[in-house]
Every structure is written in structure tokens, then in C-alpha cells.
Amino acid sequence: MKKRLLAATMAAVLTAGLCAGCSSGSSAGNSAKTATTQAQAEGTSAAGNTGQAAATGDEEITLRFSWWGGDERNAATLEVIEQFEQLHPNVKIEAEYGGNDGYHDKLATQLASGTAPDIVQVDPEIFPTYVYTGDYFIDYKDYEMDLSNFEESYISLPINGGYDGKQLGLPSGISGAGILVNKDLADAIGLDFTKKYDWNELIEMGKKVREYDKDLYLLCANKEYIANLVVFNYGKQLIGAPFFDSDTGKMNITEDQLKQVFDYVQLLYDEEVVAPASYQASYSNDNLQSDANWMDGKYVAAFTYVSTIDVMVAANPEPNYYLSQLPLLAGSTESGWASNTPQVFAVTKTSAHQEMAVEFMNYFFNDETAVATLGCTRSVPPTEMARKICTEKGVLSQYTMEGADIAATMGGTPNDKISSSQESKAILFDSVETIGYKASTADKVAADAINLLSGLEK
């Protein structure tokens, strides 16, 4: 709903031009509040190890910085603002923060009217709407922004702020898929997930597990995880693109190609790489940590997301674990396994002090003191340097850091908006379940699914 409202707001604003009632002093969101932190006249520098020195210029500079978030995020961000102001006594950063309700509708109006804050936090799925309807954001590459701590394959994705070679936004964190491996069990069976492997090798590993012990399975999964992590990623690797074209809304995947994907799903069940569908039904959606077989150590590995790695470890804490490489289809030019950020940060072109706004972003992302202060308040940090600091502080587990490192390097194309819709996912969830219960053949399921998916074309 919020995205439909956003689109309507953008269209109305861009048609009507400047809106009455828009002002540069507006706060973000209905519950937003303004908190201007003051630089202390004395105290030690919080510059960390980036070598930044206090500003010596006399020009008084005011920057506006808007974001949404809870109390922990707000407190950490305000502390980083205060640290930066101590280093730059001539700079004052006005913090505009609050809830997410109404945030993007207001930001759309501010961008179109030229009254947006200097620095803005944006939902990555909404960010493209701004990018394609106006020239609102600077390219970080045109300024002295240190991008060396980011994985190029990660920040270059549009979902993470990269557009046509320009870095219009920077990711606040990392989310993505993973495979958590019970190292003790994998070593006992002779399985190595640390090297690159393809989907067929995953099937062979599953066979080896069943030969080793009929009470064990290779993968802890359910229909939702199989659809999200197998169907989509195998499919994108197969066709070299998302299921739907992001620009035209037309399907990229054919019936024959979807049949190949579903043939693979059939193999997962037929070769007992995963537990039977009837068993999986008791642990649907994001409930894999409750799977009795997982808790009893009867799976070698489990599908996860970066955000659920620690949850799965907590459900069975006894074994040693590591994070697997993610399977790739032989010969594929598209890795499929995309990771994306919960938010992006952009500097607006209407800012009168773009260089100083970028300098603040440099401090925000690259200064060790700032990074330690922010911790994981915006999910798993987007740089390896930040993740190491959070791990040393005990706010990020080694397993989650490993998973984030793998996710960040994959560089796959995210799912398109139609594929990500609830309607599309419901079709694919039902398709996987039908195959798992052997209620129909893969070719019939593919034909039915293509017929239903075609109804979602734009």
C-alpha cells in the first residue's frame, strides 16, 4: 500500500510542480522529531583510525539528515552525529527522525519541490522510483567518498544504490541467503561445502548422506525456502535474468525453462535430499529452527538468511558450524544469489554543502569509532571492516559475519518486483508443494504455473 501511495504522490507532485506547504524545515514522518546535537567545547577527538582532522574552516554549515528507526538506532546515530560535530566545530547536523509511516510520501514531495534534507535514508525498493522520476541524488564517485571498504559486486547492484555505473546510494547493511553447515556431521560423511559446487553436486551430496545414515538428510528446508532459494536462484542462473523483465513487466522465463527448474525440485524430493513434503508441512514459513530433526542434529545443513543464522545455531548449539558457498549452475553468467540492503543513504543534489555531506558519510561508514557506535542498529553492517568490529564487540556472531561475507560477494540480480509479489510467491509455493506431494508431474506443474504467472504480466 505504501508503495502505491508513493507512486501516486510522485505522479501528483511531478505533474503539479511545487506544492504549497512544503518547507525546508519539515521533519520526516508524522511522528518525526528534530534533535540537533551540539558539539562540545572540549573533549577528546573521536576520529577513530581514518586520520580525519577537525575542520578548520570558518564557514558555518548546517546539514539536515533524515532517517527512520527505533530508539536504539536513533541513539546510536545521534551519537555519531555528535562525534562528527566535535571534529567539525563549524558544522551542525539537524537530525530529522521518527517512524516510517508517511516518511516516503513526504520525502517524495520534498525531492520534487527541492526542499529535501541533505542526507536521506531510503527504502531500497522505493529508491528506484526516485531515481527514474528525477535527477535527485549526487554520484558518490564524483566526490571524495572512500568506497574501498565496500564489496564492488554488492554496492554496484541497483537494489544497493548502483545505477548505470553511478553510486547514487550507499547500503546501510546486508541481507541475503545462506546455507549453514553442521561441520561435525559434514566432516564425518566426507562433504566439503567450502569449495565451489553446482546444483547437481548438491544432489550427489544428498545421496551420500542417505547412504551414510537413513535417518539423516542433507538439507533442512520447506516449500517456502525451496521456492525462494532454489526455484528463484536456479531459475535466474538458468535464464540469466529475473523471471520478469523489470522494465516491461513481461515474463523472461519460458515454460520449458520453468520445467527444468521444477525437474530439479523433483530431484530434491525423489533423491531425499530434503525431508518429505508431508514432514516439512509442520515447519512452514520461517519456522525451520523448530524442526525436530534440525534440533536433533539430523540435517547436515540448513537453508538460512543472514538474519536467521544465529536463530538456527541457537536451536541446535552443540555442533561446530560454518557457512557454505552457494551453488551455481554450470556455465551460468548470472549468479542469482542476490543480497540487498535494508536501507540506502543518498546525498541530495539540492544540498548546498554536498562535499560536507559526503564527508559525513565517509565518517559514518569508514571511521572505526562511528562504526563501533552504530553496531548492528541497521542490520549486519555493509563492510567487512565494520563486521569485524561488531564481531569483536560481541554484537555480531562469527557465523553471521561469514554468511554476510559470502552474500556480499555473490553479486546476483535481485528478484524483480512481480516475482517478489505475494501473488507470484503463492503460485510458486503451491507448485513446490504439488511436486513434493507427487500430486502432479513437473511438466504439468510448470504449464499451470506459467499460465498463472502470465496473468501477473504488466
GIQUI-V340206 format. One record per residue. N is the residue number from 1. RES is the residue in one small letter. PSI is psi in degrees with one decimal (* if undefined). Layout:
<<N & RES & PSI> <N & RES & PSI>>
This chain:
<<1 & m & -44.0> <2 & k & -31.1> <3 & k & -33.8> <4 & r & -40.0> <5 & l & -40.0> <6 & l & -46.7> <7 & a & -41.5> <8 & a & -40.9> <9 & t & -46.9> <10 & m & -43.9> <11 & a & -43.3> <12 & a & -43.6> <13 & v & -43.9> <14 & l & -25.4> <15 & t & -42.5> <16 & a & -17.7> <17 & g & -144.3> <18 & l & 140.4> <19 & c & 140.8> <20 & a & 143.0> <21 & g & -8.0> <22 & c & 132.7> <23 & s & 156.2> <24 & s & -11.7> <25 & g & 7.0> <26 & s & 144.6> <27 & s & 162.1> <28 & a & 121.6> <29 & g & 155.7> <30 & n & -30.4> <31 & s & 12.7> <32 & a & 152.4> <33 & k & 155.3> <34 & t & 129.4> <35 & a & 108.2> <36 & t & 113.6> <37 & t & 143.5> <38 & q & 136.8> <39 & a & 135.1> <40 & q & 142.9> <41 & a & -24.5> <42 & e & 175.4> <43 & g & 163.8> <44 & t & 156.9> <45 & s & 142.5> <46 & a & 36.9> <47 & a & -9.5> <48 & g & -141.9> <49 & n & 21.6> <50 & t & -5.8> <51 & g & 14.5> <52 & q & 143.0> <53 & a & 159.9> <54 & a & 143.8> <55 & a & 143.5> <56 & t & -7.3> <57 & g & 155.2> <58 & d & -15.7> <59 & e & 128.7> <60 & e & 124.6> <61 & i & 133.8> <62 & t & 127.8> <63 & l & 142.7> <64 & r & 135.1> <65 & f & 118.6> <66 & s & 140.8> <67 & w & 169.7> <68 & w & 159.9> <69 & g & 173.3> <70 & g & -176.3> <71 & d & -41.8> <72 & e & -44.7> <73 & r & -43.7> <74 & n & -46.0> <75 & a & -43.5> <76 & a & -41.4> <77 & t & -40.6> <78 & l & -36.3> <79 & e & -40.1> <80 & v & -38.8> <81 & i & -44.4> <82 & e & -39.9> <83 & q & -44.8> <84 & f & -39.4> <85 & e & -32.1> <86 & q & -36.0> <87 & l & -23.9> <88 & h & 80.8> <89 & p & -20.9> <90 & n & 1.9> <91 & v & 132.8> <92 & k & 128.9> <93 & i & 116.7> <94 & e & 117.9> <95 & a & 121.0> <96 & e & 106.8> <97 & y & 162.3> <98 & g & -145.9> <99 & g & 173.5> <100 & n & -20.6> <101 & d & 123.4> <102 & g & -5.2> <103 & y & -51.5> <104 & h & -30.0> <105 & d & -42.5> <106 & k & -41.0> <107 & l & -38.2> <108 & a & -43.8> <109 & t & -43.1> <110 & q & -41.4> <111 & l & -45.4> <112 & a & -28.4> <113 & s & -1.4> <114 & g & 21.0> <115 & t & 16.8> <116 & a & 154.6> <117 & p & 165.4> <118 & d & -40.4> <119 & i & 131.4> <120 & v & 142.6> <121 & q & 132.9> <122 & v & 144.0> <123 & d & 129.2> <124 & p & -24.3> <125 & e & -18.7> <126 & i & -27.2> <127 & f & -43.1> <128 & p & -31.1> <129 & t & -42.0> <130 & y & -42.3> <131 & v & -41.2> <132 & y & -5.7> <133 & t & -1.7> <134 & g & 162.5> <135 & d & 79.2> <136 & y & -20.6> <137 & f & 145.0> <138 & i & 160.1> <139 & d & 115.3> <140 & y & -28.0> <141 & k & -17.4> <142 & d & -3.0> <143 & y & 177.9> <144 & e & 55.1> <145 & m & 123.7> <146 & d & 106.7> <147 & l & 6.8> <148 & s & -22.2> <149 & n & -10.7> <150 & f & 148.3> <151 & e & 123.2> <152 & e & -40.0> <153 & s & -21.4> <154 & y & -52.0> <155 & i & -15.4> <156 & s & -14.1> <157 & l & 141.3> <158 & p & -37.5> <159 & i & -18.6> <160 & n & 12.8> <161 & g & -2.5> <162 & g & 124.1> <163 & y & 116.6> <164 & d & 44.5> <165 & g & -4.6> <166 & k & 147.2> <167 & q & 87.5> <168 & l & -18.3> <169 & g & 163.5> <170 & l & 137.4> <171 & p & 139.1> <172 & s & -20.8> <173 & g & -164.5> <174 & i & 132.8> <175 & s & 150.6> <176 & g & -179.0> <177 & a & 160.5> <178 & g & 167.0> <179 & i & 113.5> <180 & l & 126.1> <181 & v & 130.2> <182 & n & 98.8> <183 & k & -41.6> <184 & d & -44.7> <185 & l & -41.9> <186 & a & -42.4> <187 & d & -39.1> <188 & a & -34.5> <189 & i & -20.0> <190 & g & 35.0> <191 & l & 137.3> <192 & d & 108.6> <193 & f & 2.7> <194 & t & -17.7> <195 & k & 164.7> <196 & k & 141.2> <197 & y & 160.5> <198 & d & 179.5> <199 & w & -34.3> <200 & n & -37.1> <201 & e & -30.2> <202 & l & -40.1> <203 & i & -43.7> <204 & e & -37.2> <205 & m & -38.9> <206 & g & -40.7> <207 & k & -41.5> <208 & k & -36.6> <209 & v & -45.2> <210 & r & -33.5> <211 & e & -33.5> <212 & y & -44.1> <213 & d & 119.1> <214 & k & -9.5> <215 & d & -5.3> <216 & l & 153.7> <217 & y & 154.8> <218 & l & -49.8> <219 & l & 131.3> <220 & c & 117.7> <221 & a & 170.9> <222 & n & -178.9> <223 & k & -35.5> <224 & e & -45.2> <225 & y & -37.3> <226 & i & -41.2> <227 & a & -48.1> <228 & n & -37.6> <229 & l & -21.1> <230 & v & -57.5> <231 & v & -50.6> <232 & f & -46.9> <233 & n & -41.4> <234 & y & -42.8> <235 & g & -44.9> <236 & k & -37.8> <237 & q & -34.8> <238 & l & -45.1> <239 & i & -9.4> <240 & g & 20.9> <241 & a & 166.5> <242 & p & 168.1> <243 & f & -33.3> <244 & f & 145.7> <245 & d & 128.4> <246 & s & -27.2> <247 & d & -45.9> <248 & t & -21.3> <249 & g & 7.1> <250 & k & 152.9> <251 & m & 135.3> <252 & n & -28.3> <253 & i & 137.2> <254 & t & 170.2> <255 & e & -42.2> <256 & d & -40.3> <257 & q & -41.1> <258 & l & -33.7> <259 & k & -40.6> <260 & q & -40.6> <261 & v & -45.9> <262 & f & -27.8> <263 & d & -39.5> <264 & y & -42.0> <265 & v & -40.9> <266 & q & -40.2> <267 & l & -39.5> <268 & l & -41.2> <269 & y & -45.5> <270 & d & -37.7> <271 & e & 6.2> <272 & e & 38.4> <273 & v & -33.1> <274 & v & 163.2> <275 & a & 159.1> <276 & p & 150.6> <277 & a & -35.5> <278 & s & -33.3> <279 & y & -42.1> <280 & q & -28.6> <281 & a & -22.8> <282 & s & -12.0> <283 & y & 65.4> <284 & s & 171.6> <285 & n & -132.5> <286 & d & 45.9> <287 & n & 24.8> <288 & l & -29.3> <289 & q & -18.1> <290 & s & -5.1> <291 & d & 121.0> <292 & a & -36.7> <293 & n & -34.6> <294 & w & -47.4> <295 & m & -27.2> <296 & d & 4.5> <297 & g & 33.0> <298 & k & 8.7> <299 & y & 143.4> <300 & v & -34.3> <301 & a & 166.2> <302 & a & 138.8> <303 & f & 137.7> <304 & t & 174.0> <305 & y & 163.6> <306 & v & -37.4> <307 & s & -14.5> <308 & t & 2.4> <309 & i & -50.5> <310 & d & -31.7> <311 & v & -42.2> <312 & m & -39.6> <313 & v & -42.0> <314 & a & -29.5> <315 & a & -21.2> <316 & n & 77.8> <317 & p & -7.2> <318 & e & -43.8> <319 & p & 165.8> <320 & n & 144.5> <321 & y & 164.2> <322 & y & 167.3> <323 & l & 132.4> <324 & s & 152.6> <325 & q & 160.7> <326 & l & 135.7> <327 & p & 144.6> <328 & l & 140.2> <329 & l & 131.2> <330 & a & 128.9> <331 & g & 0.9> <332 & s & 142.3> <333 & t & -4.3> <334 & e & 120.1> <335 & s & -23.1> <336 & g & -45.7> <337 & w & 92.1> <338 & a & 145.7> <339 & s & 145.1> <340 & n & 166.9> <341 & t & 152.4> <342 & p & -29.9> <343 & q & 160.9> <344 & v & 152.0> <345 & f & 131.2> <346 & a & 150.6> <347 & v & 128.2> <348 & t & 148.2> <349 & k & -19.6> <350 & t & -6.4> <351 & s & 133.1> <352 & a & -9.3> <353 & h & 62.8> <354 & q & -40.2> <355 & e & -42.6> <356 & m & -34.5> <357 & a & -41.2> <358 & v & -37.5> <359 & e & -38.5> <360 & f & -40.9> <361 & m & -36.2> <362 & n & -44.8> <363 & y & -44.1> <364 & f & -43.7> <365 & f & -27.2> <366 & n & -12.9> <367 & d & 132.2> <368 & e & -37.0> <369 & t & -43.6> <370 & a & -45.5> <371 & v & -43.6> <372 & a & -35.5> <373 & t & -43.5> <374 & l & -33.0> <375 & g & -129.8> <376 & c & 29.5> <377 & t & -15.0> <378 & r & 43.9> <379 & s & -167.2> <380 & v & 126.7> <381 & p & 153.8> <382 & p & -7.8> <383 & t & 150.3> <384 & e & -37.5> <385 & m & -45.5> <386 & a & -37.9> <387 & r & -37.8> <388 & k & -41.5> <389 & i & -43.5> <390 & c & -34.2> <391 & t & -43.4> <392 & e & -32.4> <393 & k & -10.8> <394 & g & 12.9> <395 & v & -1.6> <396 & l & 126.5> <397 & s & 157.0> <398 & q & -37.9> <399 & y & -45.1> <400 & t & -38.1> <401 & m & -43.2> <402 & e & -43.9> <403 & g & -41.7> <404 & a & -38.7> <405 & d & -43.0> <406 & i & -45.6> <407 & a & -39.7> <408 & a & -27.0> <409 & t & -9.9> <410 & m & -45.1> <411 & g & 25.9> <412 & g & 163.9> <413 & t & 129.4> <414 & p & 160.2> <415 & n & 146.5> <416 & d & 168.8> <417 & k & -34.0> <418 & i & -44.8> <419 & s & -34.6> <420 & s & -8.0> <421 & s & 156.7> <422 & q & -34.3> <423 & e & -45.8> <424 & s & -45.8> <425 & k & -37.7> <426 & a & -39.8> <427 & i & -45.1> <428 & l & -36.2> <429 & f & -46.6> <430 & d & -36.2> <431 & s & -45.8> <432 & v & -42.7> <433 & e & -41.2> <434 & t & -43.0> <435 & i & -43.8> <436 & g & -35.6> <437 & y & 1.6> <438 & k & 34.7> <439 & a & -11.8> <440 & s & 169.3> <441 & t & 160.5> <442 & a & -37.7> <443 & d & -37.3> <444 & k & -41.2> <445 & v & -40.2> <446 & a & -43.0> <447 & a & -43.9> <448 & d & -41.7> <449 & a & -42.6> <450 & i & -40.2> <451 & n & -43.2> <452 & l & -41.3> <453 & l & -33.4> <454 & s & -25.5> <455 & g & -11.7> <456 & l & -6.3> <457 & e & 147.2> <458 & k & *>>
